[in-house]
Amino acid sequence: MALNNQTLVTEFVLQSFSVTPQLQIFLFSSFLFLYLTALTGNILIVMAISLDSALHTPMYFFLANLAILDIGCTTTVLPKLLENLVVEKKSISYGGCMTQLYFLNCFLGTELLLFTAMAYDRYVAICHPLHYSTMMSRIVCILLMSTVWGIGALSSLLLTGLMLRLTFCGPNEIKHFLCEMPSLLLLSCSSTYVNNIMIVLADVYFGVINFVLTMVSYGFIISNILKIRTREGKKKAFSTCSSHLIVVSIYYTTVIYTYIFPGSGSSMDNGKVVALLYTTVTPTLNPLIYTLRNKDFKAALKKIFPFTH
């Protein structure tokens, strides 16, 4: 009954990176550059894969989905972050916060599942090359991708729905530049017991289980590559999965760091940096990592943009 006599929170205050005007201008310019670079790079990947029939293979199909997820992830966070760097009142409405929470969890969870699917694709390509066309047929890829997106969306819907059940009636300052579950749970006036259990279960499923499956796939892949007798054969086999391995390593390192270190004191500032890595820097780097050494992709871009010859 006491809660009914208190004012419910209608908006949250987000923390800023700095109060120094000069530094805010620098941060705004840097984040805007990263955002535009991430958008451009990932849109080019989707365009090239969609328009060039030579890239209509499972590996590039998954890569196009990764690019779409990166666009979604960075767009969920960066526009609001850029806005809060130039306005005096750094706030987000309750509805806006829950919307950001849903889409961010959806994109991040789906991306972790996609990494597992991509690792499986490389496992089949290197360990079972003769059965690749059957095991990774168009129908299989579509079903796999639909499952990945479906689980990511439903899981985020469940976690966000549980967050909507909570009452926020006290302090409304989120100790972060975005709406994330650990920071929001600290502000709740009602019990967060069920939320904490579901977050742990989600972390185990999306983080631990998918990480183990990805590593198992790469264990088989590396073992198979080492059996190849020729040096050129080993190099060619490893080149097909090295980009994915680099991206997975960067992504899991940031996500694991976020959830292993406690959210207090100086680690909160570290958490902001890590969140920037997986919402801004990684989506910017992914197109570069996947395309810089990829001859097929470069050829596709030259077909779309002849002036790049």
Backbone torsions as a table, in degrees:
resi	resn	phi	psi	omega
1	MET	NA	-30.5	-178.0
2	ALA	-63.9	-32.1	-178.8
3	LEU	-64.5	-32.7	-177.3
4	ASN	-67.2	-23.7	-179.0
5	ASN	-87.6	-2.9	-179.0
6	GLN	-101.6	154.6	-179.9
7	THR	-78.7	127.0	178.5
8	LEU	-77.7	145.0	-178.7
9	VAL	-71.6	129.3	177.7
10	THR	-107.4	-13.3	176.8
11	GLU	-152.6	158.9	178.5
12	PHE	-117.3	149.4	176.3
13	VAL	-99.9	126.5	-179.8
14	LEU	-96.1	146.3	177.9
15	GLN	-76.1	147.9	177.5
16	SER	-97.9	162.1	177.1
17	PHE	-76.9	-34.7	-176.7
18	SER	-158.8	152.3	176.3
19	VAL	-101.0	-5.4	179.0
20	THR	-76.2	119.8	-177.2
21	PRO	-55.4	-43.8	-178.2
22	GLN	-62.7	-41.0	-179.8
23	LEU	-69.6	-35.0	178.6
24	GLN	-64.6	-37.8	177.2
25	ILE	-64.3	-42.6	178.8
26	PHE	-63.7	-45.3	179.8
27	LEU	-64.0	-42.0	179.4
28	PHE	-60.4	-45.8	179.9
29	SER	-63.0	-42.3	-178.7
30	SER	-65.8	-47.1	-178.8
31	PHE	-67.5	-36.4	178.0
32	LEU	-64.9	-42.0	178.2
33	PHE	-61.8	-46.3	179.9
34	LEU	-63.0	-40.5	-179.2
35	TYR	-64.0	-47.7	-179.6
36	LEU	-65.7	-37.1	178.1
37	THR	-66.1	-43.8	179.0
38	ALA	-62.3	-44.9	178.7
39	LEU	-61.4	-49.3	-177.7
40	THR	-61.2	-49.7	-177.8
41	GLY	-61.4	-45.6	-177.7
42	ASN	-73.6	-34.2	175.5
43	ILE	-65.5	-39.2	177.4
44	LEU	-62.4	-39.4	178.3
45	ILE	-62.3	-47.4	-179.6
46	VAL	-63.0	-42.9	179.7
47	MET	-62.7	-49.0	-177.3
48	ALA	-61.1	-44.7	-178.4
49	ILE	-69.6	-35.2	-179.8
50	SER	-71.2	-38.9	-172.0
51	LEU	-91.1	-21.0	-178.1
52	ASP	-103.2	114.2	-177.9
53	SER	-63.6	-24.1	179.0
54	ALA	-65.9	-20.1	-179.3
55	LEU	-99.9	10.8	179.0
56	HIS	-84.5	64.6	178.6
57	THR	-124.2	162.2	-179.4
58	PRO	-53.7	-43.7	-177.5
59	MET	-58.9	-44.9	-179.2
60	TYR	-76.4	-27.8	175.1
61	PHE	-62.4	-45.0	177.5
62	PHE	-66.8	-38.5	-179.6
63	LEU	-64.1	-37.7	177.4
64	ALA	-63.7	-40.3	177.4
65	ASN	-66.1	-36.9	176.9
66	LEU	-63.5	-40.5	178.9
67	ALA	-63.5	-40.7	178.4
68	ILE	-64.2	-41.7	178.2
69	LEU	-63.9	-40.1	179.3
70	ASP	-65.3	-39.1	176.7
71	ILE	-62.0	-46.4	-179.5
72	GLY	-63.6	-43.5	-177.1
73	CYS	-63.5	-49.1	-177.5
74	THR	-71.5	-31.0	179.0
75	THR	-73.8	-26.6	177.3
76	THR	-67.9	-30.2	-172.6
77	VAL	-107.2	-47.3	-168.8
78	LEU	-64.4	-45.3	-178.9
79	PRO	-55.9	-42.7	179.3
80	LYS	-68.0	-38.7	178.2
81	LEU	-63.3	-43.3	178.4
82	LEU	-63.7	-40.7	179.1
83	GLU	-62.0	-43.9	-177.1
84	ASN	-71.7	-12.9	176.2
85	LEU	-81.8	-16.3	-177.1
86	VAL	-115.1	-15.1	179.1
87	VAL	-99.4	156.1	-178.5
88	GLU	-76.8	-42.0	180.0
89	LYS	-91.5	105.0	-174.9
90	LYS	-91.8	80.4	-174.9
91	SER	-128.9	166.4	175.3
92	ILE	-142.6	136.8	-178.5
93	SER	-66.9	160.6	178.7
94	TYR	-57.2	-47.4	179.4
95	GLY	-63.9	-40.9	178.7
96	GLY	-64.6	-37.8	179.0
97	CYS	-64.9	-45.3	-179.7
98	MET	-67.8	-34.5	177.0
99	THR	-66.0	-45.0	178.1
100	GLN	-62.3	-41.6	179.3
101	LEU	-60.2	-45.0	-178.5
102	TYR	-62.7	-52.7	-174.8
103	PHE	-68.0	-36.6	178.9
104	LEU	-64.8	-46.2	177.3
105	ASN	-63.0	-38.6	-179.9
106	CYS	-63.3	-49.5	-177.6
107	PHE	-67.9	-41.3	-179.0
108	LEU	-67.7	-43.8	178.7
109	GLY	-64.4	-44.0	179.1
110	THR	-62.7	-37.5	-179.5
111	GLU	-65.4	-39.8	177.9
112	LEU	-63.8	-40.5	176.6
113	LEU	-65.9	-38.0	179.9
114	LEU	-64.5	-38.4	177.7
115	PHE	-59.3	-37.6	178.6
116	THR	-67.0	-42.7	178.5
117	ALA	-63.2	-40.5	179.2
118	MET	-67.0	-36.7	177.7
119	ALA	-66.2	-39.3	177.5
120	TYR	-64.3	-40.5	177.6
121	ASP	-59.1	-45.0	179.6
122	ARG	-68.3	-34.6	177.7
123	TYR	-61.8	-47.2	179.7
124	VAL	-64.4	-42.3	-177.7
125	ALA	-62.5	-38.1	-175.2
126	ILE	-93.7	-37.3	-176.5
127	CYS	-91.4	-24.7	179.2
128	HIS	-135.0	57.6	-175.2
129	PRO	-59.8	-33.1	-177.6
130	LEU	-71.3	-25.1	-179.3
131	HIS	-104.5	8.3	-173.8
132	TYR	-59.2	-47.3	-176.7
133	SER	-62.7	-29.2	179.0
134	THR	-82.9	-47.4	-176.6
135	MET	-69.6	-27.1	179.5
136	MET	-121.4	49.3	178.0
137	SER	-68.6	170.0	-178.2
138	ARG	-59.6	-42.5	-179.8
139	ILE	-63.2	-43.4	179.8
140	VAL	-61.6	-44.4	-179.4
141	CYS	-63.0	-42.6	-179.9
142	ILE	-65.7	-43.2	178.0
143	LEU	-63.7	-41.6	180.0
144	LEU	-63.3	-44.6	-178.2
145	MET	-69.9	-38.1	178.1
146	SER	-63.4	-39.9	178.2
147	THR	-64.7	-43.1	179.7
148	VAL	-59.8	-50.6	179.8
149	TRP	-65.0	-41.1	-178.2
150	GLY	-63.2	-46.4	-179.9
151	ILE	-64.8	-42.4	179.2
152	GLY	-60.4	-44.5	-178.3
153	ALA	-68.7	-44.7	-178.1
154	LEU	-68.6	-39.3	178.2
155	SER	-62.3	-44.9	179.4
156	SER	-65.5	-36.6	178.0
157	LEU	-62.4	-41.6	179.3
158	LEU	-65.1	-48.0	-178.1
159	LEU	-65.4	-40.0	179.1
160	THR	-70.3	-37.4	177.3
161	GLY	-60.8	-41.2	177.2
162	LEU	-65.8	-33.1	177.9
163	MET	-69.4	-35.2	-180.0
164	LEU	-66.7	-22.9	179.2
165	ARG	-73.3	-21.1	-175.4
166	LEU	-75.8	154.0	176.9
167	THR	-104.9	130.0	176.6
168	PHE	-115.1	111.0	-174.0
169	CYS	-133.5	-3.8	-177.5
170	GLY	-110.2	-126.6	178.6
171	PRO	-62.5	144.8	-177.3
172	ASN	-124.4	18.0	179.1
173	GLU	-92.6	115.6	177.4
174	ILE	-83.9	126.1	-178.5
175	LYS	-82.5	56.1	-179.6
176	HIS	-164.1	169.1	178.1
177	PHE	-93.8	0.4	178.5
178	LEU	-142.5	168.4	177.8
179	CYS	-86.6	112.6	176.8
180	GLU	-131.5	153.4	-172.1
181	MET	-60.5	-48.3	-178.3
182	PRO	-57.0	-41.3	-179.5
183	SER	-69.2	-38.4	-179.0
184	LEU	-70.3	-37.5	-178.8
185	LEU	-62.3	-30.4	178.8
186	LEU	-66.3	-21.6	-177.0
187	LEU	-95.6	-5.8	-175.1
188	SER	-73.3	141.0	176.6
189	CYS	-88.8	-16.1	-177.8
190	SER	-105.2	173.8	-176.3
191	SER	-65.1	133.8	179.9
192	THR	-110.8	17.8	-175.3
193	TYR	-57.9	-50.4	-179.2
194	VAL	-64.9	-40.5	178.9
195	ASN	-59.3	-45.5	-178.8
196	ASN	-63.7	-38.6	178.2
197	ILE	-64.0	-45.7	-178.5
198	MET	-66.6	-34.8	178.0
199	ILE	-65.7	-42.4	178.1
200	VAL	-62.2	-45.2	179.1
201	LEU	-61.9	-41.3	178.7
202	ALA	-65.2	-41.5	179.2
203	ASP	-62.9	-41.7	179.4
204	VAL	-64.5	-44.3	-178.1
205	TYR	-69.4	-55.9	-175.4
206	PHE	-73.1	-38.4	-176.8
207	GLY	-87.6	-65.0	-171.9
208	VAL	-68.5	-55.0	-175.5
209	ILE	-62.4	-44.9	-180.0
210	ASN	-67.9	-34.8	176.5
211	PHE	-63.3	-45.4	179.5
212	VAL	-62.4	-45.1	179.3
213	LEU	-61.8	-40.5	178.6
214	THR	-64.0	-44.5	-179.5
215	MET	-66.9	-37.2	177.1
216	VAL	-62.6	-44.0	177.8
217	SER	-57.8	-45.1	-179.3
218	TYR	-72.9	-24.7	173.3
219	GLY	-63.0	-46.8	176.9
220	PHE	-64.5	-40.6	-179.1
221	ILE	-61.8	-50.3	-178.6
222	ILE	-64.2	-41.4	177.5
223	SER	-59.3	-41.3	-180.0
224	ASN	-69.4	-39.1	179.9
225	ILE	-64.3	-39.9	-179.5
226	LEU	-64.2	-22.5	179.5
227	LYS	-80.0	-16.3	178.8
228	ILE	-68.4	130.4	-172.1
229	ARG	-77.3	-41.4	-175.8
230	THR	-83.1	144.7	179.8
231	ARG	-65.6	-38.3	179.9
232	GLU	-65.5	-38.2	178.6
233	GLY	-64.9	-41.7	177.3
234	LYS	-62.9	-43.4	-178.4
235	LYS	-62.9	-43.4	-179.2
236	LYS	-66.0	-42.2	-179.4
237	ALA	-65.9	-43.3	-178.1
238	PHE	-69.5	-32.4	-178.4
239	SER	-64.4	-26.2	-178.9
240	THR	-73.2	-18.3	-178.3
241	CYS	-125.3	-2.0	-176.8
242	SER	-64.7	-40.1	-179.6
243	SER	-62.0	-44.5	180.0
244	HIS	-64.0	-38.9	-179.6
245	LEU	-65.1	-39.3	178.1
246	ILE	-63.8	-47.4	-178.9
247	VAL	-62.9	-44.8	179.5
248	VAL	-60.9	-43.2	-179.3
249	SER	-61.1	-45.9	-179.8
250	ILE	-63.1	-46.6	-175.0
251	TYR	-65.6	-48.6	-177.9
252	TYR	-67.3	-33.6	178.1
253	THR	-60.1	-45.5	-179.2
254	THR	-69.6	-42.2	-178.5
255	VAL	-66.8	-44.1	179.8
256	ILE	-63.3	-41.6	178.9
257	TYR	-59.4	-43.0	-178.0
258	THR	-59.2	-41.5	-173.3
259	TYR	-94.8	-12.2	179.5
260	ILE	-88.0	-40.2	-177.5
261	PHE	-80.5	140.1	-178.9
262	PRO	-67.4	148.6	-176.9
263	GLY	-89.0	57.0	178.7
264	SER	-141.0	158.4	176.7
265	GLY	60.1	-138.3	-176.4
266	SER	-66.9	-22.1	-179.4
267	SER	-66.3	-21.7	176.0
268	MET	-64.9	-40.2	176.6
269	ASP	-66.5	-39.5	175.8
270	ASN	-61.9	-38.0	178.8
271	GLY	-61.4	-36.5	178.0
272	LYS	-64.7	-42.7	-180.0
273	VAL	-63.9	-44.0	-180.0
274	VAL	-64.6	-41.5	177.5
275	ALA	-61.2	-37.3	176.5
276	LEU	-64.1	-36.4	-179.4
277	LEU	-62.3	-48.2	-175.1
278	TYR	-86.6	-13.1	177.1
279	THR	-102.2	-17.0	-174.8
280	THR	-128.4	-55.8	-174.3
281	VAL	-69.8	-47.4	-179.3
282	THR	-60.3	-46.9	176.3
283	PRO	-60.9	-25.1	177.5
284	THR	-78.3	-39.3	-177.1
285	LEU	-77.4	-32.5	-176.0
286	ASN	-50.9	-49.7	179.0
287	PRO	-59.6	-37.8	-179.8
288	LEU	-68.2	-44.5	-179.1
289	ILE	-62.2	-41.9	-175.4
290	TYR	-79.6	-22.7	-171.2
291	THR	-110.4	-22.3	-173.9
292	LEU	-58.1	-39.9	-177.7
293	ARG	-107.5	12.3	-175.4
294	ASN	-98.1	106.4	-177.3
295	LYS	-65.4	-39.8	-179.1
296	ASP	-62.5	-41.1	-178.8
297	PHE	-69.8	-40.6	177.9
298	LYS	-61.6	-40.0	178.3
299	ALA	-64.6	-38.8	179.1
300	ALA	-64.9	-41.4	178.7
301	LEU	-64.3	-36.7	179.3
302	LYS	-67.5	-30.9	176.5
303	LYS	-69.6	-40.7	-178.7
304	ILE	-73.9	-40.3	-179.7
305	PHE	-120.6	83.8	-176.6
306	PRO	-57.7	-26.5	-177.7
307	PHE	-70.1	-7.8	178.9
308	THR	-83.7	-3.4	179.4
309	HIS	-62.0	NA	NA
